[in-house]
Amino acid sequence: FAVFASGRPYDQIRSSIAIPRLDVKICGSSAGLSDFGDGKTHQSIDDIAIMRVLPNMKVFSPADAIETDKIVRAMADIPGPCYIRLNRNDVPEVTDPDAPFEPGRAVTLKDGRDLVVFATGYMVHQALAAAQALEAEGVSVKVVNIATIKPFDVKGAQQAAAGMKGAVSVEEANIFGGLGSAVCEALCAGPAESRVPVRVMGVMDSFGTSAQKYDALLAHYHLMPGDIA
């Protein structure tokens, strides 16, 4: 489980893997809120921040099974430590099977003129659904898939936000130290046209809780398409 893979052996990961840059790959399953039935002890809302803060560690968060396959193969070829977080549940396929995976690159899955949404993991699907709903209301939304959280595609994020009225980041993790933090760090350091207002969405600095269904838990934490819209 991602919560245990990142939390329990943190000192060993830091001292014995990250510092010597050993070729170790860590796979955390049931990430985020996807282990909806087991509650706060089993839901990893802090693993992105924990692994992202470690020098030499690369952090991946695939949007679907297609991207998971590509990232695992890429990790095998990347020297040094890597971490991947995986959803517990079946999720819709939203990425192109024929597109090559490039570690460290943000990928625009839907173009738009008004706003940009940066999403990772299952939230990519949620963001695409939100964008489709907003299109019906005349709001054009760009959706960017961030499968590599570290190293973060700073220039790609800046280019995606340039000229937009605002940006949203959405992740199935704590709002501190994860994707939202990376987006804000990138945009505030960019050219004036990319320094747009940012709304960071995720778990609002709280632990998880139990639910009978995955969607019920996502609705409780305001991570459904309607919430993003």
C-alpha positions as CSV (number, residue, x, y, z in Angstrom):
1,F,0.0,0.0,0.0
2,A,1.3,3.5,-0.9
3,V,0.7,4.8,2.6
4,F,3.0,2.1,4.1
5,A,5.5,2.0,1.2
6,S,6.2,5.7,1.6
7,G,5.7,6.2,5.3
8,R,6.9,3.2,7.3
9,P,10.4,2.8,5.7
10,Y,10.9,6.5,5.1
11,D,14.3,6.7,6.9
12,Q,15.5,3.6,5.0
13,I,14.4,5.0,1.7
14,R,16.1,8.3,2.5
15,S,19.4,6.9,3.9
16,S,19.8,3.7,2.0
17,I,18.2,4.4,-1.4
18,A,17.9,8.1,-2.2
19,I,21.2,9.2,-0.8
20,P,23.3,6.6,-2.6
21,R,21.0,6.8,-5.6
22,L,20.4,3.0,-5.7
23,D,18.5,1.6,-8.6
24,V,15.3,0.8,-6.5
25,K,11.8,1.1,-7.7
26,I,9.0,1.6,-5.2
27,C,5.4,0.8,-6.2
28,G,2.7,2.1,-3.9
29,S,-0.8,0.7,-4.5
30,S,-4.2,1.8,-3.2
31,A,-2.9,5.4,-3.4
32,G,-4.9,8.5,-2.5
33,L,-8.5,7.7,-1.4
34,S,-8.9,4.7,-3.6
35,D,-8.8,2.3,-0.6
36,F,-12.2,3.8,0.2
37,G,-13.3,1.2,2.8
38,D,-10.3,1.1,5.1
39,G,-10.2,4.7,6.3
40,K,-7.5,7.2,7.2
41,T,-4.9,4.7,8.3
42,H,-4.8,3.1,4.8
43,Q,-5.4,6.2,2.6
44,S,-2.2,7.8,1.4
45,I,-2.8,11.5,1.1
46,D,0.8,12.4,1.9
47,D,2.9,10.0,-0.2
48,I,3.4,12.5,-3.1
49,A,4.8,15.1,-0.7
50,I,6.9,12.5,1.2
51,M,8.6,11.1,-2.0
52,R,8.7,14.5,-3.8
53,V,10.9,16.0,-1.1
54,L,13.6,13.4,-1.4
55,P,16.6,14.4,-3.6
56,N,17.3,11.9,-6.4
57,M,13.8,10.5,-6.2
58,K,11.5,10.5,-9.3
59,V,7.8,10.4,-8.7
60,F,5.1,9.1,-11.1
61,S,1.3,9.1,-11.0
62,P,-0.3,7.5,-14.0
63,A,-3.8,8.4,-15.2
64,D,-4.9,4.9,-16.3
65,A,-3.7,1.4,-17.1
66,I,-2.2,2.4,-20.4
67,E,0.0,4.9,-18.8
68,T,0.9,2.6,-15.9
69,D,2.3,0.1,-18.3
70,K,4.4,2.7,-20.0
71,I,5.7,4.2,-16.8
72,V,6.7,0.9,-15.3
73,R,8.7,0.1,-18.4
74,A,10.3,3.5,-18.3
75,M,11.1,3.2,-14.7
76,A,13.0,0.0,-15.4
77,D,15.3,1.9,-17.8
78,I,15.7,5.0,-15.5
79,P,18.8,4.8,-13.3
80,G,18.3,5.5,-9.6
81,P,15.3,5.5,-7.3
82,C,11.7,5.9,-8.6
83,Y,8.3,5.9,-6.9
84,I,4.9,5.2,-8.6
85,R,1.5,5.6,-7.0
86,L,-1.3,3.4,-8.3
87,N,-5.1,3.5,-7.9
88,R,-6.8,0.5,-6.3
89,N,-9.8,0.6,-8.6
90,D,-10.6,0.1,-12.2
91,V,-10.4,3.5,-13.9
92,P,-11.4,4.7,-17.4
93,E,-8.7,4.8,-20.1
94,V,-8.0,8.4,-21.0
95,T,-4.5,8.4,-22.6
96,D,-3.4,7.4,-26.1
97,P,-2.1,3.9,-26.3
98,D,0.1,4.8,-29.3
99,A,1.7,7.9,-27.7
100,P,5.2,7.4,-26.3
101,F,5.7,8.2,-22.7
102,E,8.3,10.8,-21.9
103,P,9.3,11.0,-18.3
104,G,9.2,14.6,-17.0
105,R,6.8,15.9,-19.7
106,A,3.4,17.4,-19.1
107,V,0.9,16.3,-21.8
108,T,-2.1,18.3,-23.0
109,L,-5.0,15.9,-23.5
110,K,-7.6,18.6,-24.3
111,D,-6.9,22.0,-25.6
112,G,-8.7,25.1,-24.4
113,R,-8.6,28.9,-24.5
114,D,-10.0,30.2,-21.2
115,L,-8.6,28.1,-18.3
116,V,-6.1,25.3,-17.7
117,V,-6.5,22.3,-15.4
118,F,-3.4,20.4,-14.3
119,A,-4.4,16.9,-13.0
120,T,-2.7,13.7,-12.0
121,G,-3.8,10.1,-11.5
122,Y,-7.6,9.4,-11.6
123,M,-8.2,13.2,-11.4
124,V,-7.2,13.4,-15.0
125,H,-10.5,11.6,-15.9
126,Q,-12.4,13.9,-13.5
127,A,-10.8,17.0,-15.1
128,L,-11.7,15.8,-18.6
129,A,-15.3,15.3,-17.5
130,A,-15.4,18.7,-15.9
131,A,-14.0,20.3,-19.1
132,Q,-16.6,18.6,-21.2
133,A,-19.4,19.9,-19.0
134,L,-17.9,23.4,-19.1
135,E,-17.7,23.4,-22.9
136,A,-21.5,23.1,-23.0
137,E,-21.6,26.4,-21.0
138,G,-19.2,28.1,-23.4
139,V,-16.1,27.8,-21.2
140,S,-13.0,26.4,-23.0
141,V,-10.8,24.4,-20.7
142,K,-7.4,22.9,-21.4
143,V,-6.6,19.7,-19.5
144,V,-3.0,18.8,-18.8
145,N,-1.9,15.4,-17.6
146,I,0.9,15.5,-15.1
147,A,2.1,11.8,-14.9
148,T,5.5,12.8,-13.8
149,I,5.3,14.9,-10.6
150,K,9.1,14.9,-10.2
151,P,11.0,16.0,-12.2
152,F,8.2,18.5,-12.9
153,D,7.8,19.9,-16.3
154,V,8.3,23.6,-15.3
155,K,8.4,25.0,-18.8
156,G,5.6,22.8,-20.0
157,A,3.4,24.1,-17.2
158,Q,4.3,27.7,-17.9
159,Q,3.5,27.3,-21.6
160,A,0.2,25.6,-20.8
161,A,-0.8,28.5,-18.5
162,A,0.4,31.3,-20.7
163,G,-2.5,33.6,-21.7
164,M,-5.1,31.8,-19.6
165,K,-7.5,33.5,-17.2
166,G,-6.6,31.1,-14.4
167,A,-5.4,27.6,-13.5
168,V,-6.6,24.8,-11.4
169,S,-4.6,21.9,-10.0
170,V,-6.4,18.8,-8.8
171,E,-4.9,15.7,-7.1
172,E,-6.0,12.9,-4.9
173,A,-3.6,13.9,-2.1
174,N,-3.1,16.6,0.4
175,I,-3.0,20.1,-1.1
176,F,0.4,20.8,0.6
177,G,3.6,19.5,-1.0
178,G,2.1,17.8,-4.0
179,L,1.0,18.6,-7.5
180,G,-0.6,21.9,-6.5
181,S,2.6,23.1,-4.8
182,A,4.7,22.1,-7.9
183,V,2.3,24.0,-10.2
184,C,2.4,27.2,-8.1
185,E,6.2,27.0,-7.9
186,A,6.5,26.7,-11.6
187,L,4.0,29.4,-12.6
188,C,5.2,32.0,-10.1
189,A,8.8,31.6,-11.5
190,G,7.7,31.9,-15.1
191,P,7.1,34.9,-17.5
192,A,4.3,37.3,-16.7
193,E,1.9,35.7,-19.1
194,S,2.0,32.4,-17.1
195,R,1.7,33.9,-13.7
196,V,-2.1,33.4,-13.5
197,P,-4.3,32.8,-10.5
198,V,-4.2,29.2,-9.3
199,R,-6.9,27.2,-7.4
200,V,-5.3,24.2,-5.7
201,M,-7.8,21.3,-5.3
202,G,-7.2,18.1,-3.3
203,V,-7.6,16.8,0.2
204,M,-7.8,20.0,2.2
205,D,-5.2,19.2,4.9
206,S,-7.1,16.4,6.6
207,F,-6.9,12.7,6.8
208,G,-9.2,10.4,4.9
209,T,-12.3,8.6,6.1
210,S,-14.2,5.4,5.3
211,A,-17.0,5.1,2.7
212,Q,-18.9,2.3,1.1
213,K,-18.1,3.5,-2.4
214,Y,-15.2,5.3,-4.0
215,D,-17.3,8.0,-5.7
216,A,-18.9,8.8,-2.3
217,L,-15.5,9.5,-0.8
218,L,-14.5,11.6,-3.8
219,A,-17.7,13.6,-3.5
220,H,-17.1,14.1,0.3
221,Y,-13.7,15.6,-0.5
222,H,-15.1,17.7,-3.5
223,L,-13.1,15.8,-6.1
224,M,-15.9,15.0,-8.6
225,P,-16.2,16.6,-12.0
226,G,-18.9,19.0,-10.8
227,D,-16.6,20.2,-8.0
228,I,-13.8,20.9,-10.5
229,A,-16.2,22.7,-12.9
